[in-house]
Amino acid sequence: MNVQPISGAPVGRRSRQGGKALLAMMTGALLLVVTACGGDESSGGEGGKGGGVDTKASQAIVKISPEDGADDVVTTGALKVTAEKGKLTSVEVKDSKGNKVAGKITDGGALWEPAAHLGSGTKYTVDAVAKDSEGRESAKHATFTTFVPENTFIGYFTPENGQKVGVGMPVSIRFSRGITDPEAVEKAIKVKAEPSVPIEGHWFGNDRLDFRPEKYWAKGTEVTLSLNLDGVEGRPGVYGKQAKDVTFTIGRSQVSTVDAKTKKMTVERDGKVIKTIPITAGAPENTTYNGQMVISEKYKVTRMNGDTVGFGGEYDIKDVPHAMRLSTSGTFIHGNYWAGRPTFGNANVSHGCVGLFDVRGAGDKSTPAAWFYDNSLLGDVVIVKNSKDKQIQPDNGLNGWNMDWDEWKAPQ
């Protein structure tokens, strides 16, 4: 007998419909959960008013000059970083060794320029960042290389690195080429002292620059000379090629005063007289310069030939003992073995030098000349007074102390 099901949908069909209904219910629930977690338009979703991500590009434009990859760039005036429609927030410039180039942001964030010239033949990297009015950043990177000059100059400096010198030693730099832009060159040279004291430079001609404080250095002072001449255009087409630091120390204070009238020299150390020495100064026809003179060279034995200083063949002494230079023009304080011992303290017989009793060969340490030589440093001061001659010129040797401070630091 065939049994017919009760009227309605067949069992299998009803099961498929029930599955669809269950799926619809689950999907609705899931949508409910997503809506609850993500929020609607008013809660800050995409396109809403809340904390969504701003994907707009920064309006700030960073420009670097010279262009990325540029070669043969000049060392002065070429490097600058600018910002348009925004403000620079950081600029970092480094050379190939990682040394940073000093500079500052100016014009309200619109411009960065280096504080000094660049080095020659050097590769630099530039990284700059600017922000627009909405705080969005824009960055730029560039590299460039400076040119290698064909014509160069250097500075020969006194004193040497690591030396201990007397209180009168200036920093003196003589350039290998005449300088026509002294301002640029002087700007590239720094002299600092510890303890600190004001130091000013003065040009003698176009090839020599000296630095000194107002008064003699204080004993124990450490002085540092920084030569940053690499890349400085000292004259048209001629560039410096030096980058060097030199440090020297000031020793005890020793100032010796030669009185040409009494024919005696008083040696004062750290404010106390430690010795009085008989001397002979320049004869009446060859008087000794007056003024403050600095010992610039020392020779245990040297030759002195009158031909080299305008005295013709009047003398040629091949073994002058314990000689110390006081001027470029040939003034020395030195040992004298050819004048009798009674001459010292009693007569002025020299050709302009200051003589002290000595023996030939400089082998006797007990003589006044040997004692003074052994107890003197380069940079010690020898003052000559009461000579019937003019005052020595400041550029004749390391003798800028004969110029008053106002004149020394006056614009040239």
C-alpha positions as CSV (number, residue, x, y, z in Angstrom):
1,M,0.0,0.0,0.0
2,N,1.3,3.3,-0.9
3,V,1.5,5.7,2.1
4,Q,1.3,9.5,1.2
5,P,2.9,12.1,3.4
6,I,0.9,14.7,5.1
7,S,0.3,17.7,3.0
8,G,3.1,20.3,3.0
9,A,6.6,20.6,1.7
10,P,8.7,17.4,1.3
11,V,11.2,16.7,4.1
12,G,14.3,17.2,1.9
13,R,13.2,20.6,0.5
14,R,12.2,21.8,4.0
15,S,15.8,21.1,5.2
16,R,17.4,23.2,2.4
17,Q,15.1,26.1,3.2
18,G,16.0,25.8,6.9
19,G,19.7,26.0,6.1
20,K,19.2,29.2,4.1
21,A,17.3,30.7,7.0
22,L,20.0,29.8,9.5
23,L,22.7,31.3,7.2
24,A,20.7,34.5,6.9
25,M,20.4,34.8,10.7
26,M,24.2,34.2,11.2
27,T,25.1,36.8,8.5
28,G,22.8,39.4,10.2
29,A,24.4,38.7,13.5
30,L,27.8,39.1,12.0
31,L,26.9,42.4,10.4
32,L,25.6,43.5,13.7
33,V,28.9,42.7,15.4
34,V,30.9,44.5,12.7
35,T,28.7,47.6,12.9
36,A,29.2,47.7,16.7
37,C,33.0,47.4,16.5
38,G,33.6,49.6,13.5
39,G,31.1,52.3,14.1
40,D,29.1,54.2,11.6
41,E,30.0,57.2,9.6
42,S,29.5,59.6,12.5
43,S,31.9,57.7,14.7
44,G,35.0,58.5,12.5
45,G,35.2,55.8,10.0
46,E,36.5,56.5,6.5
47,G,35.1,59.7,5.3
48,G,33.9,60.6,8.8
49,K,34.9,63.4,11.2
50,G,37.1,61.4,13.6
51,G,40.7,60.2,13.8
52,G,41.2,58.7,10.3
53,V,44.6,58.7,8.5
54,D,45.4,61.8,6.4
55,T,46.7,60.5,3.1
56,K,47.3,63.9,1.4
57,A,50.8,64.7,0.3
58,S,52.8,67.5,2.1
59,Q,52.6,70.8,0.3
60,A,56.1,71.7,1.4
61,I,58.7,71.8,-1.3
62,V,62.4,71.2,-0.4
63,K,65.1,72.4,-2.9
64,I,68.8,71.7,-2.6
65,S,71.4,73.6,-4.5
66,P,73.7,72.3,-6.1
67,E,71.6,69.6,-7.8
68,D,72.0,65.9,-6.8
69,G,75.1,64.4,-8.3
70,A,76.8,67.7,-9.2
71,D,80.5,67.7,-9.6
72,D,83.2,70.5,-9.6
73,V,81.1,72.6,-7.2
74,V,82.7,75.7,-5.8
75,T,83.5,75.8,-2.1
76,T,81.8,79.1,-1.3
77,G,78.3,80.3,-2.1
78,A,77.0,77.2,-3.9
79,L,75.4,75.3,-1.1
80,K,71.9,76.3,0.1
81,V,68.7,74.6,1.1
82,T,65.3,76.3,0.7
83,A,61.7,75.5,1.5
84,E,58.5,76.7,-0.3
85,K,55.0,76.3,1.1
86,G,56.5,75.1,4.4
87,K,59.4,75.5,6.8
88,L,62.6,73.6,7.1
89,T,62.8,71.6,10.3
90,S,66.1,69.9,9.9
91,V,69.1,70.1,7.5
92,E,72.1,67.8,7.9
93,V,75.2,68.1,5.7
94,K,78.1,65.7,6.1
95,D,81.4,65.0,4.3
96,S,82.6,61.6,3.3
97,K,84.2,61.1,6.7
98,G,80.9,61.8,8.5
99,N,82.0,65.3,9.7
100,K,79.0,67.6,10.0
101,V,78.9,71.0,8.3
102,A,77.8,73.7,10.6
103,G,74.9,76.0,9.4
104,K,71.6,77.4,10.5
105,I,68.1,77.7,9.4
106,T,67.0,81.4,8.8
107,D,64.3,83.5,7.2
108,G,61.6,81.9,9.3
109,G,62.5,78.4,8.1
110,A,62.8,79.2,4.4
111,L,66.6,79.0,4.1
112,W,69.6,77.0,5.4
113,E,73.2,78.0,4.5
114,P,76.6,76.7,5.8
115,A,78.4,78.8,8.4
116,A,81.7,78.6,6.5
117,H,83.2,77.5,3.2
118,L,83.3,73.8,2.2
119,G,86.5,71.8,1.7
120,S,87.8,71.2,-1.8
121,G,87.7,67.8,-3.6
122,T,85.1,66.5,-1.1
123,K,81.9,64.6,-1.5
124,Y,79.0,65.8,0.6
125,T,75.5,64.5,1.4
126,V,72.5,66.6,2.2
127,D,69.4,65.5,4.0
128,A,66.7,68.1,4.6
129,V,63.1,67.9,6.0
130,A,60.4,70.6,5.9
131,K,56.8,70.7,7.2
132,D,53.8,72.3,5.6
133,S,51.1,74.3,7.5
134,E,49.3,71.0,8.4
135,G,52.5,69.5,9.9
136,R,53.0,67.1,7.0
137,E,56.7,66.4,6.2
138,S,58.5,66.5,3.0
139,A,62.1,65.3,2.7
140,K,64.9,65.4,0.2
141,H,68.4,63.9,-0.2
142,A,71.2,64.9,-2.5
143,T,75.0,64.4,-2.9
144,F,77.6,66.6,-4.7
145,T,81.3,66.9,-4.9
146,T,83.4,70.0,-4.7
147,F,86.1,70.9,-7.2
148,V,89.9,70.3,-6.9
149,P,91.7,73.6,-7.4
150,E,94.8,73.9,-9.6
151,N,96.4,76.7,-7.6
152,T,96.7,76.5,-3.8
153,F,98.3,78.2,-0.8
154,I,99.2,77.1,2.7
155,G,100.2,79.0,5.9
156,Y,103.5,78.4,7.7
157,F,102.8,78.9,11.4
158,T,104.8,79.7,14.6
159,P,105.0,78.1,17.2
160,E,104.9,74.4,16.5
161,N,102.4,71.9,17.8
162,G,103.1,70.8,21.3
163,Q,105.7,73.4,22.1
164,K,106.1,75.2,25.4
165,V,106.9,78.8,24.8
166,G,107.4,82.1,26.6
167,V,104.7,84.6,27.4
168,G,105.5,86.9,24.4
169,M,105.0,84.3,21.7
170,P,102.4,85.4,19.2
171,V,100.7,83.1,16.7
172,S,102.3,84.0,13.5
173,I,101.2,82.7,10.1
174,R,103.1,83.4,6.8
175,F,101.3,82.5,3.7
176,S,102.9,80.9,0.6
177,R,101.0,83.3,-1.7
178,G,100.0,86.9,-1.2
179,I,96.4,87.2,0.0
180,T,93.9,89.5,-1.7
181,D,90.9,88.5,0.4
182,P,92.2,88.8,3.9
183,E,88.7,88.8,5.4
184,A,87.9,85.3,4.0
185,V,91.2,83.9,5.1
186,E,91.1,85.4,8.6
187,K,87.5,84.1,9.1
188,A,88.8,80.6,8.4
189,I,91.4,80.9,11.2
190,K,90.5,80.6,14.9
191,V,92.8,81.2,17.9
192,K,91.5,80.3,21.4
193,A,93.1,80.3,24.8
194,E,92.3,78.5,28.0
195,P,91.9,80.3,30.3
196,S,90.0,82.5,27.8
197,V,91.3,85.9,26.8
198,P,90.4,88.2,23.9
199,I,92.7,87.5,21.0
200,E,92.9,89.7,17.8
201,G,94.6,89.3,14.5
202,H,96.7,91.8,12.6
203,W,98.0,91.7,9.0
204,F,101.5,92.7,8.1
205,G,101.4,93.1,4.4
206,N,99.4,90.6,2.4
207,D,101.3,87.4,3.4
208,R,101.5,87.5,7.2
209,L,98.9,87.4,9.9
210,D,99.7,87.5,13.6
211,F,97.4,86.9,16.6
212,R,98.0,88.1,20.2
213,P,96.1,89.2,23.3
214,E,96.3,92.7,24.7
215,K,99.0,91.8,27.2
216,Y,101.5,89.0,27.4
217,W,100.0,85.5,27.8
218,A,99.5,84.3,31.4
219,K,101.8,81.4,32.3
220,G,100.2,78.0,31.9
221,T,97.8,79.2,29.2
222,E,96.9,76.6,26.5
223,V,96.5,78.1,23.1
224,T,94.9,76.4,20.1
225,L,95.3,77.5,16.5
226,S,92.7,76.1,14.1
227,L,93.5,76.5,10.4
228,N,90.5,75.7,8.3
229,L,91.9,77.0,5.0
230,D,91.0,74.1,2.8
231,G,88.7,75.6,0.1
232,V,89.2,79.3,1.0
233,E,89.8,81.5,-2.0
234,G,92.7,83.6,-0.8
235,R,93.2,85.3,-4.1
236,P,91.4,84.9,-7.5
237,G,91.7,81.2,-8.5
238,V,94.0,80.3,-5.5
239,Y,92.6,78.2,-2.7
240,G,93.9,77.1,0.6
241,K,94.5,73.4,1.1
242,Q,95.1,73.2,4.9
243,A,93.0,71.9,7.7
244,K,95.0,71.6,10.9
245,D,94.8,72.2,14.7
246,V,97.9,73.3,16.5
247,T,98.2,73.5,20.3
248,F,101.0,75.0,22.4
249,T,101.4,75.9,26.1
250,I,102.7,79.0,27.7
251,G,105.5,78.3,30.2
252,R,106.8,80.4,33.1
253,S,106.9,84.2,32.6
254,Q,110.4,85.5,31.8
255,V,111.0,89.1,30.7
256,S,114.6,90.4,30.5
257,T,115.3,94.1,30.3
258,V,118.5,95.3,28.6
259,D,119.6,98.8,29.7
260,A,122.0,100.0,27.0
261,K,123.0,102.9,29.2
262,T,124.0,101.0,32.3
263,K,125.1,98.0,30.1
264,K,123.2,95.5,32.3
265,M,120.4,93.0,31.7
266,T,117.9,92.2,34.5
267,V,116.2,88.8,34.2
268,E,112.8,88.7,35.8
269,R,110.9,85.4,36.2
270,D,107.3,85.3,37.4
271,G,107.6,88.8,38.7
272,K,110.9,88.3,40.6
273,V,114.4,89.3,39.6
274,I,116.5,86.1,39.4
275,K,119.7,87.4,37.7
276,T,121.6,90.5,36.6
277,I,124.0,90.0,33.7
278,P,126.6,92.5,32.3
279,I,126.1,93.1,28.6
280,T,127.5,94.9,25.6
281,A,125.0,96.6,23.2
282,G,125.4,98.3,19.9
283,A,128.3,100.7,19.5
284,P,127.4,104.4,18.9
285,E,127.6,104.0,15.1
286,N,125.6,100.7,15.2
287,T,123.1,101.1,18.0
288,T,120.6,98.5,19.1
289,Y,116.9,98.9,18.5
290,N,114.8,99.9,21.5
291,G,111.6,98.0,22.2
292,Q,110.0,94.7,23.1
293,M,111.6,91.8,21.2
294,V,110.6,88.1,21.3
295,I,113.1,85.2,21.0
296,S,112.2,83.5,17.8
297,E,115.1,81.1,17.1
298,K,117.9,79.5,19.2
299,Y,121.3,78.2,18.0
300,K,123.9,76.8,20.2
301,V,126.5,77.8,17.6
302,T,125.9,79.7,14.4
303,R,127.6,81.7,11.8
304,M,127.2,85.5,11.6
305,N,128.2,87.2,8.4
306,G,128.0,91.0,8.0
307,D,127.2,90.6,4.3
308,T,123.7,89.2,5.2
309,V,122.7,92.3,7.2
310,G,124.2,95.2,5.3
311,F,127.6,95.4,7.0
312,G,129.7,94.3,4.0
313,G,132.8,92.4,5.0
314,E,133.1,94.0,8.5
315,Y,132.8,90.6,10.2
316,D,132.3,86.9,9.4
317,I,132.2,84.9,12.6
318,K,131.7,81.2,11.9
319,D,131.1,80.0,15.5
320,V,129.0,82.5,17.4
321,P,127.9,80.7,20.6
322,H,124.5,80.6,22.3
323,A,122.7,82.8,19.8
324,M,119.0,83.7,20.0
325,R,117.3,85.8,17.3
326,L,115.3,88.9,18.3
327,S,114.6,90.4,14.8
328,T,114.3,89.4,11.2
329,S,116.9,92.1,10.3
330,G,119.6,90.4,12.3
331,T,119.4,91.5,15.9
332,F,120.5,88.7,18.3
333,I,121.3,88.2,21.9
334,H,124.3,85.9,21.9
335,G,127.5,84.8,23.5
336,N,130.7,86.8,22.7
337,Y,134.2,85.3,23.1
338,W,136.2,87.8,21.0
339,A,135.7,90.8,23.3
340,G,137.6,90.8,26.6
341,R,135.6,90.1,29.7
342,P,136.0,93.6,31.1
343,T,134.0,94.9,28.0
344,F,130.8,93.5,29.4
345,G,129.1,96.0,31.7
346,N,131.5,98.8,30.6
347,A,131.3,99.4,26.8
348,N,128.9,99.0,23.9
349,V,130.9,97.6,21.0
350,S,128.6,95.4,19.0
351,H,127.1,95.9,15.5
352,G,123.6,96.2,17.1
353,C,123.3,92.8,18.9
354,V,123.3,92.3,22.6
355,G,126.4,90.4,23.7
356,L,127.0,88.3,26.8
357,F,130.4,86.9,27.9
358,D,131.1,83.4,26.6
359,V,133.8,81.0,25.4
360,R,134.5,79.7,22.0
361,G,132.6,76.5,21.2
362,A,129.8,77.1,23.7
363,G,131.2,74.3,25.9
364,D,131.3,76.2,29.2
365,K,127.9,76.1,31.0
366,S,129.1,78.5,33.7
367,T,129.3,81.5,31.4
368,P,126.6,84.2,31.5
369,A,125.7,83.5,27.9
370,A,125.3,79.7,28.5
371,W,123.1,80.4,31.6
372,F,120.8,82.7,29.7
373,Y,120.6,80.4,26.7
374,D,119.8,77.4,28.9
375,N,117.2,79.3,30.8
376,S,115.4,80.9,27.8
377,L,112.4,79.6,25.8
378,L,111.3,80.6,22.4
379,G,108.7,83.3,23.0
380,D,110.6,84.9,26.0
381,V,110.7,88.7,25.9
382,V,113.8,90.8,25.8
383,I,113.2,94.5,26.2
384,V,115.9,97.0,25.2
385,K,115.8,100.5,26.6
386,N,117.9,103.6,26.7
387,S,119.6,102.9,23.4
388,K,120.2,105.8,21.1
389,D,118.1,104.2,18.3
390,K,114.5,104.1,17.2
391,Q,112.0,101.5,18.4
392,I,111.9,98.3,16.5
393,Q,109.1,97.9,13.9
394,P,106.3,95.5,15.0
395,D,106.8,93.3,11.9
396,N,110.6,93.0,12.3
397,G,110.5,89.6,14.0
398,L,107.7,88.5,16.3
399,N,107.5,92.0,17.8
400,G,103.9,93.1,17.5
401,W,104.0,94.0,21.2
402,N,105.4,97.3,20.0
403,M,102.0,98.3,18.7
404,D,99.4,99.5,21.1
405,W,96.2,97.4,21.4
406,D,93.8,99.9,19.7
407,E,96.1,100.1,16.7
408,W,96.6,96.3,16.6
409,K,92.9,95.5,16.5
410,A,91.8,98.4,14.3
411,P,90.3,97.5,10.9
412,Q,92.9,97.3,8.1
